[in-house]
Amino acid sequence: QVQLVESGGGLVQAGGSLRLSCAASGLTISNYAMGWFRQAPGKEREFVAVIGSLGGYKYYVDSVKGRFAISRDLAKNTVYLQMNSLKPEDTAVYYCNGVLLGNYIPLFSYWGQGTQVTVSS
């Protein structure tokens, strides 16, 4: 079965950086568009970034463009999210999932435990 294990979150000051990882099992990430979503307290989960199945297509929500970078390591079956110039409004639990391109909605009903990112001002 699909299993997605997110890690790399933490507490960081505004302007700092973090690198999130998502180790996938039960699926081969090169077969899917994979991406990141986040959920801030009191808000709905939102799309953040996606990398296409061939690796060449990358798309970001406007609020993170120029600051976040998505990548992957096929040998490790792992997806990454490099987050730079972090802002307090980036504070959220971050999750990875497959992504349905076009609508940028989650592909799988399964969700991992997520990883908490907290950015202090």
N, C-alpha and C positions, 0 to 999 in steps of 0.2 A: 504494500500500500504506500501511497505518497506520504513522505515525511519531509518536512522543511524545518530546519533548526537554525534560528537566527542568533547571532552573537555580535559582540563588539560595541554595544551601547555603553553609556556611562554618563557621568556628570562632567560638563565642560563649560568653560567661560565663553561668553560671546566672542566671536572671532576665531575660535578654536576649530579643531578638526577631529573627526572620527572616521573610522572605516568599519562599516558593517559587513558581516559575512552571512551567507545563507547556504548551508550545506544541504543538498537535496539527496534523497534516496527514494527508491521506488519509481523514479522517473529519470529520463535523460534530458538534461536541460537544453541540449542542442535541438531537441525536437519541439521546443515550445518557445514562444516569446515569454520571457521571465521578467519580473519587475518587483518593485517595492511599493508598499502602501504604508500609510501611517494613520494613527488615530490619536488625536489630542484629547485631553480631558473634556468631557461634555460635548464632544463633536463627533461627527460620523467619520468612519474610515475613508481616507481619500487616496487617490492615486498619486504617486510621486515620480516614478521613472520606470522605463521599460527598455529592454534590449531584445532585438528580434532574434528569431531562431537561427539565422545565419550570422548573427553577431554584428552586422553592419549598420542596422537601424537602431537608433537610440532616440528616445523622446522623453522630455521632462515637463512636469507641470511648471507653469511660468514662475512660480514663487521660488523655485530652486535652480532655474537655468543659470548657468555660469558659475554656480557654486558646488553643485553635486555632479558626480560622474559615476555612471553604472558600468560595470565590466563583469567578466566571467572567466573562469578557468575550467575548461572542459575536462581536463585530466582529473580535477578534483570535484567535478560536478557541483561547482560552487559559484554563486553569484555575489558580487560585491557592490557596495555603495560607498564611494568616497565622498565625504561631506566636509566641505571647507567653508570658511567664513560663516560659521554657524550663528544663528540668531535665536533669541528666546522663543520666537514663534515656531521654531523647528522642534520644540519640545513635544514629544509624542512617543508612543510605542510604535516601533517600525516592524513591519511584517513583509515577508516575500511571498510571492504566489506566481502562478502563471498569469498571463495577461491576454485578454481578448482585444486584439488590436482594433482600432477604430473607436470603440467605446471606452477602452482602457478600464475595463472592469475585471474583477478577478475571474480566473479560469476555473480554479478548483474550489470546491466547497470546504476543503480542509484548510485549516490555519494552524500555523505553529504557535509557539508561546510568545513570539515577538521579542524584541529587545528594546529596553527603555533608553531613550535619549533625553537628557535634561540639559538645557542650555541656560546658564545663569547670566543675568545682566550685570 
